[in-house]
Amino acid sequence: MSTPVRILVGKAGLDKHDRGAIIVSRALRDAGFEVVYIGSGHTPEELARVAVEEDVAAVGLSLLSGAHLEIFRQLRAALDGLGADDIALFAGGTIPAEDVPSLEEVGVLRTYTPGTPLQTIVAGVRALLAPRDDG
């Protein structure tokens, strides 16, 4: 029996509206992932530290504040600084389509905007982590 793939989900900065992140966390959990939900109000450095401590394969952040580019730049840098460049990143929230290429440049592999069906998110995260998934 294989161990479930672990994913960290949360919010960064001052963005407190966490309903979407909680719903996505539950959908991922119901799909068989082990989800560590960290909640809101964290710095990218805190998120990176927890991701490493919890030995997650991916970090998913929900962002509504408009600070998504800077937060993901800082998160990727913090993860890389901790030797965790193998941790995948995915984003959700109110992210303009024109910002997606910039997010991809800093390592965000999937971006989900409001209204994305949960099964699409689950399938996308499963595909993102398939090479890491032993089961």
C-alpha positions as CSV (number, residue, x, y, z in Angstrom):
1,M,0.0,0.0,0.0
2,S,1.5,3.3,-1.0
3,T,1.6,6.5,1.1
4,P,-0.6,9.3,-0.1
5,V,1.1,12.2,-1.8
6,R,1.3,15.2,0.6
7,I,0.2,18.7,-0.5
8,L,0.4,21.9,1.4
9,V,-2.5,24.3,0.8
10,G,-2.9,27.8,2.2
11,K,-3.0,31.5,1.8
12,A,-0.2,34.0,1.9
13,G,0.1,37.6,3.1
14,L,-2.9,39.6,4.2
15,D,-5.4,37.7,2.1
16,K,-7.8,36.2,4.6
17,H,-10.7,34.9,2.4
18,D,-10.0,31.2,2.6
19,R,-13.3,29.5,1.5
20,G,-11.9,28.5,-1.9
21,A,-8.7,27.1,-0.4
22,I,-10.7,25.0,2.1
23,I,-13.0,23.6,-0.6
24,V,-10.0,22.7,-2.8
25,S,-8.3,21.1,0.2
26,R,-11.3,18.9,0.8
27,A,-11.6,17.9,-2.8
28,L,-7.9,17.0,-2.9
29,R,-8.3,15.0,0.4
30,D,-11.3,13.2,-0.9
31,A,-9.4,12.3,-4.0
32,G,-6.7,10.5,-1.9
33,F,-4.1,13.2,-1.3
34,E,-2.9,13.9,2.2
35,V,-3.5,17.7,2.5
36,V,-1.8,19.9,5.1
37,Y,-4.0,23.0,5.3
38,I,-2.0,25.8,6.8
39,G,-4.6,28.6,6.7
40,S,-4.0,32.2,6.0
41,G,-1.6,35.0,6.9
42,H,1.7,33.3,6.2
43,T,4.9,34.7,4.6
44,P,6.4,32.9,1.7
45,E,9.3,31.9,3.9
46,E,7.0,30.4,6.5
47,L,5.2,28.4,3.8
48,A,8.5,27.1,2.4
49,R,9.6,26.1,5.9
50,V,6.4,24.2,6.6
51,A,6.5,22.6,3.1
52,V,9.9,21.2,3.9
53,E,9.1,20.1,7.4
54,E,5.9,18.4,6.2
55,D,7.7,16.7,3.3
56,V,5.1,17.8,0.7
57,A,5.3,17.2,-3.0
58,A,3.5,20.4,-3.9
59,V,2.3,23.7,-2.5
60,G,-1.0,25.2,-3.7
61,L,-1.8,28.8,-2.8
62,S,-5.1,30.6,-3.2
63,L,-4.6,34.3,-3.9
64,L,-7.1,37.1,-4.2
65,S,-5.0,40.1,-3.3
66,G,-3.2,40.7,-6.6
67,A,0.2,39.9,-5.0
68,H,0.4,36.5,-6.7
69,L,3.5,37.2,-8.8
70,E,5.6,38.5,-5.9
71,I,4.4,35.9,-3.4
72,F,5.2,33.0,-5.8
73,R,8.6,34.6,-6.6
74,Q,9.4,34.7,-2.9
75,L,8.1,31.2,-2.3
76,R,10.1,29.7,-5.1
77,A,13.2,31.5,-3.9
78,A,12.6,30.3,-0.3
79,L,12.0,26.7,-1.3
80,D,15.1,26.7,-3.5
81,G,17.1,28.2,-0.6
82,L,16.1,25.3,1.5
83,G,17.1,22.8,-1.2
84,A,13.4,22.0,-2.0
85,D,13.5,22.9,-5.7
86,D,11.6,19.7,-6.4
87,I,8.4,20.9,-4.7
88,A,5.8,21.7,-7.3
89,L,3.7,24.9,-7.2
90,F,0.1,25.5,-8.2
91,A,-2.1,28.6,-7.9
92,G,-5.7,29.4,-7.6
93,G,-7.7,32.6,-7.2
94,T,-8.3,35.8,-9.1
95,I,-5.3,35.7,-11.3
96,P,-5.5,37.5,-14.6
97,A,-4.8,35.3,-17.7
98,E,-2.0,37.7,-18.7
99,D,-0.1,36.9,-15.5
100,V,-0.1,33.1,-16.0
101,P,3.1,33.2,-18.2
102,S,4.9,35.2,-15.6
103,L,3.8,32.7,-12.9
104,E,5.1,29.8,-15.1
105,E,8.4,31.6,-15.4
106,V,8.8,31.4,-11.6
107,G,7.8,27.7,-11.5
108,V,4.0,27.7,-11.0
109,L,3.0,24.7,-13.0
110,R,-0.8,25.0,-12.9
111,T,-3.1,28.0,-12.3
112,Y,-6.9,27.7,-11.5
113,T,-9.2,30.6,-11.6
114,P,-12.6,31.1,-10.0
115,G,-15.2,28.7,-11.4
116,T,-12.8,25.9,-12.3
117,P,-14.6,22.6,-11.6
118,L,-13.1,20.7,-8.6
119,Q,-12.6,17.6,-10.8
120,T,-10.5,19.7,-13.2
121,I,-8.3,20.9,-10.3
122,V,-8.0,17.3,-8.9
123,A,-7.1,15.9,-12.3
124,G,-4.6,18.7,-12.9
125,V,-2.9,18.2,-9.6
126,R,-2.9,14.4,-10.1
127,A,-1.2,14.9,-13.5
128,L,1.3,17.4,-12.1
129,L,2.4,14.9,-9.4
130,A,2.0,11.7,-11.4
131,P,5.8,11.2,-11.8
132,R,6.1,11.4,-8.0
133,D,3.1,9.2,-7.2
134,D,3.9,5.6,-6.5
135,G,0.3,4.5,-6.4
